[in-house]
Amino acid sequence: MRQQKWGKFNVIALVLVTYIFAMFQGGFASWFLFYSSLVFFVYECLAYFLMFATLEVVRQLDRNRLQEGEDVVVTILLRRRIWFPLGWNMVIEALPERLVGFYEPHKQLIFPWFKREVEFRYVIPQLPRGYYRLQETVICGGDFFGFIERRKVISLADDILVYPSYQHVNHWPLGDGSFSGTIHVSHRRSDDVAAVRGVREYQRGDRLSQIHWRASARGTGLKTKEFEHQAMNQAAFFLDVEKSSYPTSEVFELAVKVTASLIAYANRNQYHYGLVFRQKERMSIDPGLSHAHFLRVFDQLARVMPEGSDSFSRVIGREALEQSQGVTLMMVTPRLDKELVARLVSLVQKGRRVQLFHISRTGAYTAEQMQVMRLLAANKVVCTSIHTQDYHQWKQMGGA
């Protein structure tokens, strides 16, 4: 702003000096200088007021959904509705907060001259997983002679969603070692009376529409309808997002990649899958199978961050009750504390299938951790340890 004010004063001073010189000196040359400076002053005024008067800035992305490690190409278009010779423009593209420190803000110097449209491109390389928003663009401009300079902030909003990368898993056992299409999971086909094959005792989590009121009225307690079933694999992935669980971001990114790899495998093999975690708000996606469902799950895997405050074991205790009896519960966490172990054992004792994916930076385990793993295995909790080296060797390992 100080430079802009001094620039205006310099132009006005130039006109005044030439006018005073012409008044005292007289003659053609002195008045020619005055009128020349007057024309120059008019140009500077027009350049100042027309620099951003009709300026339109458009930002375009070559795509707004990509995978971790890929590049995004950003196109900036400056468009003016008037024809007027301007000096220069400096375009400064601020980066999202998560990328500050990785890359410098992009700066592009252009000379529009008589052009009404100016276009340029730049690349943001190798984006890490996450949700990003490109917002304001700063436009600086000035005249040919350097007397004036203006700056304007233009509000733009473009979202970028970077999905986690994942491995192509060839095989992975689900619970009892048969994640290959041979598990029969309870799945109600309809609520039609014709599909009811019997009644059973009411269990917590059963829906009101499933209660058999005639059988319950006989005085032996609430009864729930049992429907015809069809073979179908279903799995619900519980991702630990508790902040205290992850000392480094590397471990959390590995947990997200493991979850993404298993979900991609389930989707490829036509298995129903869901996703559950609790960050600041509860996120629960029921098991399903479709392209839209796959994108919905991966949208959440792109956005999720280790910002949860609730204990992972308490989240499991609440959310596991919402899953139907036939759904296999897949836990992805770096924790092996007593509270979590007790919760998993309790779920198995209630007839639930549970599988634990323990995430670690190295494959080294203490004697206490090995004892915990053996305890879980003895209670029919399938435990799988995954660290960085294991993750990159999944193809060679052929799964588990």
TORKENU-585368 format. One record per residue (C-alpha): residue number from 1; x, y, z; residue in one letter. Coordinates in steps of 0.05 Angstrom, whole numbers, plus 5000, padded with zeros to 4 digits. Example, Ala and Ser with C-alpha at 12.3 -4.5 7.8 and 13.67 -1.06 7.14 Angstrom:
{r 1; {5246; 4910; 5156}; "a"}
{r 2; {5273; 4979; 5143}; "s"}
This chain:
{r 1; {5000; 5000; 5000}; "m"}
{r 2; {5057; 5048; 5015}; "r"}
{r 3; {5087; 5034; 4947}; "q"}
{r 4; {5020; 5048; 4914}; "q"}
{r 5; {5014; 5115; 4949}; "k"}
{r 6; {5084; 5137; 4931}; "w"}
{r 7; {5072; 5115; 4859}; "g"}
{r 8; {5011; 5160; 4855}; "k"}
{r 9; {5049; 5218; 4885}; "f"}
{r 10; {5106; 5208; 4835}; "n"}
{r 11; {5059; 5212; 4776}; "v"}
{r 12; {5024; 5275; 4804}; "i"}
{r 13; {5091; 5306; 4820}; "a"}
{r 14; {5115; 5293; 4749}; "l"}
{r 15; {5054; 5330; 4720}; "v"}
{r 16; {5063; 5389; 4768}; "l"}
{r 17; {5137; 5396; 4754}; "v"}
{r 18; {5127; 5396; 4678}; "t"}
{r 19; {5070; 5446; 4685}; "y"}
{r 20; {5111; 5493; 4728}; "i"}
{r 21; {5169; 5487; 4680}; "f"}
{r 22; {5124; 5502; 4620}; "a"}
{r 23; {5095; 5564; 4656}; "m"}
{r 24; {5162; 5594; 4672}; "f"}
{r 25; {5203; 5570; 4612}; "q"}
{r 26; {5150; 5574; 4557}; "g"}
{r 27; {5163; 5551; 4486}; "g"}
{r 28; {5143; 5489; 4447}; "f"}
{r 29; {5190; 5440; 4481}; "a"}
{r 30; {5168; 5455; 4552}; "s"}
{r 31; {5094; 5452; 4536}; "w"}
{r 32; {5105; 5388; 4496}; "f"}
{r 33; {5135; 5357; 4558}; "l"}
{r 34; {5075; 5379; 4599}; "f"}
{r 35; {5023; 5351; 4551}; "y"}
{r 36; {5064; 5287; 4545}; "s"}
{r 37; {5064; 5280; 4620}; "s"}
{r 38; {4989; 5293; 4620}; "l"}
{r 39; {4977; 5236; 4571}; "v"}
{r 40; {5022; 5193; 4615}; "f"}
{r 41; {4981; 5213; 4676}; "f"}
{r 42; {4916; 5194; 4641}; "v"}
{r 43; {4945; 5126; 4623}; "y"}
{r 44; {4967; 5113; 4694}; "e"}
{r 45; {4898; 5130; 4721}; "c"}
{r 46; {4864; 5084; 4671}; "l"}
{r 47; {4913; 5028; 4685}; "a"}
{r 48; {4901; 5036; 4760}; "y"}
{r 49; {4824; 5034; 4756}; "f"}
{r 50; {4818; 4983; 4700}; "l"}
{r 51; {4871; 4934; 4726}; "m"}
{r 52; {4820; 4892; 4765}; "f"}
{r 53; {4754; 4924; 4742}; "a"}
{r 54; {4734; 4869; 4694}; "t"}
{r 55; {4784; 4816; 4713}; "l"}
{r 56; {4757; 4745; 4719}; "e"}
{r 57; {4800; 4689; 4747}; "v"}
{r 58; {4782; 4616; 4734}; "v"}
{r 59; {4816; 4556; 4765}; "r"}
{r 60; {4809; 4487; 4735}; "q"}
{r 61; {4835; 4419; 4759}; "l"}
{r 62; {4850; 4362; 4712}; "d"}
{r 63; {4815; 4318; 4765}; "r"}
{r 64; {4792; 4326; 4836}; "n"}
{r 65; {4798; 4253; 4857}; "r"}
{r 66; {4864; 4217; 4852}; "l"}
{r 67; {4906; 4165; 4888}; "q"}
{r 68; {4963; 4177; 4936}; "e"}
{r 69; {5028; 4196; 4901}; "g"}
{r 70; {4995; 4222; 4837}; "e"}
{r 71; {5002; 4293; 4810}; "d"}
{r 72; {4947; 4343; 4798}; "v"}
{r 73; {4951; 4395; 4743}; "v"}
{r 74; {4921; 4463; 4759}; "v"}
{r 75; {4902; 4512; 4703}; "t"}
{r 76; {4893; 4586; 4717}; "i"}
{r 77; {4856; 4629; 4667}; "l"}
{r 78; {4856; 4706; 4671}; "l"}
{r 79; {4801; 4736; 4629}; "r"}
{r 80; {4786; 4811; 4616}; "r"}
{r 81; {4726; 4840; 4580}; "r"}
{r 82; {4763; 4903; 4558}; "i"}
{r 83; {4821; 4915; 4511}; "w"}
{r 84; {4873; 4957; 4546}; "f"}
{r 85; {4949; 4952; 4549}; "p"}
{r 86; {4969; 4932; 4619}; "l"}
{r 87; {5038; 4920; 4647}; "g"}
{r 88; {5047; 4856; 4687}; "w"}
{r 89; {5011; 4809; 4734}; "n"}
{r 90; {5038; 4764; 4788}; "m"}
{r 91; {4993; 4705; 4806}; "v"}
{r 92; {5005; 4673; 4874}; "i"}
{r 93; {4970; 4607; 4889}; "e"}
{r 94; {4968; 4592; 4963}; "a"}
{r 95; {4974; 4518; 4982}; "l"}
{r 96; {4928; 4481; 5029}; "p"}
{r 97; {4950; 4481; 5102}; "e"}
{r 98; {4972; 4408; 5102}; "r"}
{r 99; {5020; 4421; 5043}; "l"}
{r 100; {5054; 4481; 5074}; "v"}
{r 101; {5126; 4462; 5087}; "g"}
{r 102; {5126; 4409; 5032}; "f"}
{r 103; {5120; 4456; 4973}; "y"}
{r 104; {5127; 4530; 4961}; "e"}
{r 105; {5066; 4571; 4938}; "p"}
{r 106; {5065; 4575; 4863}; "h"}
{r 107; {5082; 4644; 4834}; "k"}
{r 108; {5073; 4660; 4761}; "q"}
{r 109; {5094; 4726; 4728}; "l"}
{r 110; {5056; 4742; 4664}; "i"}
{r 111; {5054; 4801; 4616}; "f"}
{r 112; {4983; 4807; 4587}; "p"}
{r 113; {4998; 4866; 4541}; "w"}
{r 114; {4937; 4870; 4495}; "f"}
{r 115; {4911; 4799; 4509}; "k"}
{r 116; {4842; 4790; 4538}; "r"}
{r 117; {4857; 4719; 4560}; "e"}
{r 118; {4920; 4691; 4591}; "v"}
{r 119; {4927; 4619; 4613}; "e"}
{r 120; {4981; 4580; 4649}; "f"}
{r 121; {4988; 4513; 4685}; "r"}
{r 122; {5027; 4486; 4743}; "y"}
{r 123; {5033; 4418; 4777}; "v"}
{r 124; {5026; 4398; 4850}; "i"}
{r 125; {5067; 4334; 4851}; "p"}
{r 126; {5059; 4270; 4891}; "q"}
{r 127; {5001; 4289; 4936}; "l"}
{r 128; {4996; 4249; 5001}; "p"}
{r 129; {4930; 4219; 5023}; "r"}
{r 130; {4880; 4269; 5049}; "g"}
{r 131; {4828; 4322; 5034}; "y"}
{r 132; {4853; 4388; 5007}; "y"}
{r 133; {4819; 4454; 4989}; "r"}
{r 134; {4852; 4505; 4943}; "l"}
{r 135; {4822; 4571; 4963}; "q"}
{r 136; {4842; 4643; 4950}; "e"}
{r 137; {4886; 4668; 4894}; "t"}
{r 138; {4927; 4731; 4901}; "v"}
{r 139; {4934; 4775; 4839}; "i"}
{r 140; {4986; 4830; 4838}; "c"}
{r 141; {4991; 4879; 4780}; "g"}
{r 142; {5028; 4940; 4757}; "g"}
{r 143; {5040; 4987; 4698}; "d"}
{r 144; {5097; 4986; 4648}; "f"}
{r 145; {5136; 5041; 4683}; "f"}
{r 146; {5132; 5016; 4755}; "g"}
{r 147; {5094; 5076; 4783}; "f"}
{r 148; {5034; 5037; 4808}; "i"}
{r 149; {5023; 4969; 4838}; "e"}
{r 150; {4958; 4937; 4862}; "r"}
{r 151; {4941; 4873; 4898}; "r"}
{r 152; {4875; 4836; 4900}; "k"}
{r 153; {4853; 4771; 4935}; "v"}
{r 154; {4803; 4730; 4895}; "i"}
{r 155; {4763; 4677; 4932}; "s"}
{r 156; {4761; 4610; 4896}; "l"}
{r 157; {4746; 4541; 4923}; "a"}
{r 158; {4768; 4475; 4893}; "d"}
{r 159; {4768; 4409; 4930}; "d"}
{r 160; {4818; 4353; 4920}; "i"}
{r 161; {4808; 4283; 4950}; "l"}
{r 162; {4868; 4238; 4950}; "v"}
{r 163; {4851; 4164; 4962}; "y"}
{r 164; {4900; 4120; 4999}; "p"}
{r 165; {4943; 4073; 4959}; "s"}
{r 166; {4932; 3999; 4969}; "y"}
{r 167; {4963; 3932; 4952}; "q"}
{r 168; {4932; 3881; 4906}; "h"}
{r 169; {4919; 3825; 4956}; "v"}
{r 170; {4913; 3756; 4924}; "n"}
{r 171; {4881; 3722; 4984}; "h"}
{r 172; {4862; 3738; 5055}; "w"}
{r 173; {4828; 3692; 5105}; "p"}
{r 174; {4767; 3720; 5140}; "l"}
{r 175; {4759; 3696; 5212}; "g"}
{r 176; {4760; 3621; 5202}; "d"}
{r 177; {4808; 3621; 5143}; "g"}
{r 178; {4758; 3619; 5087}; "s"}
{r 179; {4752; 3689; 5060}; "f"}
{r 180; {4742; 3658; 4991}; "s"}
{r 181; {4667; 3653; 4983}; "g"}
{r 182; {4652; 3593; 5028}; "t"}
{r 183; {4628; 3629; 5091}; "i"}
{r 184; {4553; 3630; 5102}; "h"}
{r 185; {4533; 3694; 5137}; "v"}
{r 186; {4463; 3708; 5162}; "s"}
{r 187; {4428; 3755; 5115}; "h"}
{r 188; {4353; 3765; 5116}; "r"}
{r 189; {4321; 3763; 5048}; "r"}
{r 190; {4255; 3796; 5066}; "s"}
{r 191; {4208; 3811; 5123}; "d"}
{r 192; {4153; 3772; 5091}; "d"}
{r 193; {4118; 3721; 5136}; "v"}
{r 194; {4131; 3668; 5084}; "a"}
{r 195; {4205; 3677; 5095}; "a"}
{r 196; {4201; 3665; 5171}; "v"}
{r 197; {4227; 3596; 5189}; "r"}
{r 198; {4223; 3600; 5265}; "g"}
{r 199; {4232; 3642; 5327}; "v"}
{r 200; {4288; 3652; 5377}; "r"}
{r 201; {4302; 3690; 5441}; "e"}
{r 202; {4307; 3766; 5434}; "y"}
{r 203; {4379; 3792; 5430}; "q"}
{r 204; {4401; 3863; 5442}; "r"}
{r 205; {4406; 3898; 5375}; "g"}
{r 206; {4347; 3863; 5342}; "d"}
{r 207; {4301; 3911; 5306}; "r"}
{r 208; {4230; 3923; 5328}; "l"}
{r 209; {4203; 3897; 5261}; "s"}
{r 210; {4237; 3829; 5276}; "q"}
{r 211; {4199; 3816; 5341}; "i"}
{r 212; {4148; 3760; 5337}; "h"}
{r 213; {4092; 3791; 5378}; "w"}
{r 214; {4046; 3730; 5378}; "r"}
{r 215; {4100; 3685; 5407}; "a"}
{r 216; {4122; 3739; 5456}; "s"}
{r 217; {4050; 3746; 5482}; "a"}
{r 218; {4051; 3675; 5509}; "r"}
{r 219; {4090; 3700; 5569}; "g"}
{r 220; {4158; 3669; 5556}; "t"}
{r 221; {4194; 3734; 5540}; "g"}
{r 222; {4207; 3771; 5475}; "l"}
{r 223; {4217; 3728; 5414}; "k"}
{r 224; {4251; 3747; 5349}; "t"}
{r 225; {4233; 3721; 5280}; "k"}
{r 226; {4285; 3679; 5244}; "e"}
{r 227; {4283; 3688; 5168}; "f"}
{r 228; {4309; 3648; 5110}; "e"}
{r 229; {4382; 3661; 5098}; "h"}
{r 230; {4427; 3665; 5038}; "q"}
{r 231; {4502; 3655; 5032}; "a"}
{r 232; {4539; 3721; 5034}; "m"}
{r 233; {4606; 3745; 5061}; "n"}
{r 234; {4600; 3808; 5103}; "q"}
{r 235; {4654; 3845; 5141}; "a"}
{r 236; {4656; 3910; 5181}; "a"}
{r 237; {4723; 3944; 5187}; "f"}
{r 238; {4735; 3980; 5253}; "f"}
{r 239; {4792; 4031; 5243}; "l"}
{r 240; {4826; 4058; 5305}; "d"}
{r 241; {4831; 4134; 5299}; "v"}
{r 242; {4846; 4149; 5372}; "e"}
{r 243; {4900; 4203; 5375}; "k"}
{r 244; {4940; 4170; 5431}; "s"}
{r 245; {4945; 4105; 5391}; "s"}
{r 246; {4992; 4134; 5339}; "y"}
{r 247; {5059; 4163; 5361}; "p"}
{r 248; {5076; 4178; 5288}; "t"}
{r 249; {5035; 4191; 5226}; "s"}
{r 250; {5072; 4135; 5190}; "e"}
{r 251; {5037; 4082; 5232}; "v"}
{r 252; {4969; 4113; 5220}; "f"}
{r 253; {4980; 4116; 5145}; "e"}
{r 254; {4999; 4043; 5146}; "l"}
{r 255; {4934; 4027; 5183}; "a"}
{r 256; {4894; 4064; 5130}; "v"}
{r 257; {4931; 4029; 5073}; "k"}
{r 258; {4918; 3961; 5104}; "v"}
{r 259; {4844; 3977; 5111}; "t"}
{r 260; {4841; 4002; 5039}; "a"}
{r 261; {4876; 3940; 5013}; "s"}
{r 262; {4828; 3893; 5048}; "l"}
{r 263; {4767; 3933; 5026}; "i"}
{r 264; {4792; 3933; 4954}; "a"}
{r 265; {4800; 3858; 4959}; "y"}
{r 266; {4730; 3850; 4987}; "a"}
{r 267; {4700; 3894; 4933}; "n"}
{r 268; {4737; 3856; 4878}; "r"}
{r 269; {4711; 3790; 4904}; "n"}
{r 270; {4639; 3814; 4912}; "q"}
{r 271; {4638; 3812; 4988}; "y"}
{r 272; {4596; 3862; 5027}; "h"}
{r 273; {4637; 3908; 5071}; "y"}
{r 274; {4628; 3967; 5117}; "g"}
{r 275; {4671; 4017; 5154}; "l"}
{r 276; {4666; 4043; 5226}; "v"}
{r 277; {4707; 4095; 5263}; "f"}
{r 278; {4695; 4153; 5310}; "r"}
{r 279; {4736; 4215; 5298}; "q"}
{r 280; {4704; 4279; 5323}; "k"}
{r 281; {4638; 4250; 5299}; "e"}
{r 282; {4613; 4180; 5290}; "r"}
{r 283; {4623; 4149; 5221}; "m"}
{r 284; {4589; 4083; 5207}; "s"}
{r 285; {4577; 4055; 5137}; "i"}
{r 286; {4535; 3992; 5136}; "d"}
{r 287; {4560; 3933; 5095}; "p"}
{r 288; {4543; 3940; 5022}; "g"}
{r 289; {4569; 3927; 4952}; "l"}
{r 290; {4566; 3974; 4894}; "s"}
{r 291; {4611; 4024; 4858}; "h"}
{r 292; {4578; 4082; 4895}; "a"}
{r 293; {4588; 4045; 4961}; "h"}
{r 294; {4662; 4034; 4945}; "f"}
{r 295; {4672; 4108; 4930}; "l"}
{r 296; {4635; 4128; 4993}; "r"}
{r 297; {4681; 4084; 5036}; "v"}
{r 298; {4744; 4108; 5002}; "f"}
{r 299; {4721; 4180; 5009}; "d"}
{r 300; {4721; 4170; 5084}; "q"}
{r 301; {4789; 4134; 5082}; "l"}
{r 302; {4817; 4195; 5045}; "a"}
{r 303; {4790; 4244; 5097}; "r"}
{r 304; {4802; 4205; 5162}; "v"}
{r 305; {4856; 4230; 5210}; "m"}
{r 306; {4879; 4206; 5278}; "p"}
{r 307; {4840; 4258; 5317}; "e"}
{r 308; {4793; 4214; 5358}; "g"}
{r 309; {4788; 4223; 5433}; "s"}
{r 310; {4745; 4162; 5450}; "d"}
{r 311; {4779; 4097; 5470}; "s"}
{r 312; {4780; 4047; 5413}; "f"}
{r 313; {4755; 3991; 5458}; "s"}
{r 314; {4695; 4034; 5479}; "r"}
{r 315; {4680; 4049; 5406}; "v"}
{r 316; {4680; 3975; 5391}; "i"}
{r 317; {4634; 3962; 5450}; "g"}
{r 318; {4582; 4011; 5424}; "r"}
{r 319; {4588; 3999; 5350}; "e"}
{r 320; {4593; 3923; 5349}; "a"}
{r 321; {4522; 3919; 5376}; "l"}
{r 322; {4498; 3955; 5313}; "e"}
{r 323; {4526; 3901; 5268}; "q"}
{r 324; {4483; 3840; 5252}; "s"}
{r 325; {4503; 3773; 5280}; "q"}
{r 326; {4533; 3745; 5216}; "g"}
{r 327; {4581; 3803; 5202}; "v"}
{r 328; {4655; 3789; 5214}; "t"}
{r 329; {4687; 3845; 5255}; "l"}
{r 330; {4755; 3866; 5229}; "m"}
{r 331; {4797; 3909; 5277}; "m"}
{r 332; {4854; 3951; 5251}; "v"}
{r 333; {4895; 3981; 5308}; "t"}
{r 334; {4966; 3988; 5336}; "p"}
{r 335; {4939; 3975; 5407}; "r"}
{r 336; {4945; 3912; 5449}; "l"}
{r 337; {4921; 3937; 5517}; "d"}
{r 338; {4881; 3896; 5567}; "k"}
{r 339; {4816; 3934; 5556}; "e"}
{r 340; {4818; 3919; 5481}; "l"}
{r 341; {4836; 3846; 5492}; "v"}
{r 342; {4778; 3837; 5541}; "a"}
{r 343; {4730; 3870; 5492}; "r"}
{r 344; {4751; 3824; 5435}; "l"}
{r 345; {4747; 3761; 5477}; "v"}
{r 346; {4678; 3782; 5501}; "s"}
{r 347; {4654; 3790; 5429}; "l"}
{r 348; {4679; 3720; 5411}; "v"}
{r 349; {4645; 3690; 5471}; "q"}
{r 350; {4580; 3721; 5446}; "k"}
{r 351; {4587; 3684; 5381}; "g"}
{r 352; {4618; 3739; 5339}; "r"}
{r 353; {4674; 3727; 5289}; "r"}
{r 354; {4732; 3775; 5303}; "v"}
{r 355; {4797; 3786; 5267}; "q"}
{r 356; {4852; 3833; 5292}; "l"}
{r 357; {4903; 3868; 5247}; "f"}
{r 358; {4957; 3894; 5292}; "h"}
{r 359; {4997; 3951; 5260}; "i"}
{r 360; {5069; 3965; 5279}; "s"}
{r 361; {5130; 4000; 5251}; "r"}
{r 362; {5174; 3939; 5262}; "t"}
{r 363; {5161; 3865; 5268}; "g"}
{r 364; {5194; 3860; 5337}; "a"}
{r 365; {5147; 3842; 5395}; "y"}
{r 366; {5160; 3840; 5469}; "t"}
{r 367; {5147; 3777; 5510}; "a"}
{r 368; {5085; 3810; 5539}; "e"}
{r 369; {5057; 3827; 5470}; "q"}
{r 370; {5070; 3756; 5445}; "m"}
{r 371; {5033; 3729; 5505}; "q"}
{r 372; {4974; 3775; 5489}; "v"}
{r 373; {4973; 3750; 5417}; "m"}
{r 374; {4973; 3678; 5440}; "r"}
{r 375; {4917; 3693; 5489}; "l"}
{r 376; {4874; 3723; 5433}; "l"}
{r 377; {4889; 3664; 5387}; "a"}
{r 378; {4869; 3615; 5442}; "a"}
{r 379; {4802; 3652; 5446}; "n"}
{r 380; {4791; 3644; 5371}; "k"}
{r 381; {4810; 3716; 5353}; "v"}
{r 382; {4849; 3711; 5289}; "v"}
{r 383; {4910; 3757; 5298}; "c"}
{r 384; {4953; 3784; 5241}; "t"}
{r 385; {5014; 3827; 5253}; "s"}
{r 386; {5030; 3877; 5197}; "i"}
{r 387; {5089; 3923; 5194}; "h"}
{r 388; {5119; 3965; 5137}; "t"}
{r 389; {5159; 3908; 5106}; "q"}
{r 390; {5101; 3860; 5109}; "d"}
{r 391; {5055; 3910; 5075}; "y"}
{r 392; {5101; 3917; 5014}; "h"}
{r 393; {5108; 3841; 5008}; "q"}
{r 394; {5034; 3823; 5007}; "w"}
{r 395; {5035; 3802; 4934}; "k"}
{r 396; {5094; 3755; 4946}; "q"}
{r 397; {5062; 3729; 5010}; "m"}
{r 398; {4997; 3714; 4973}; "g"}
{r 399; {4955; 3745; 5028}; "g"}
{r 400; {4959; 3726; 5101}; "a"}
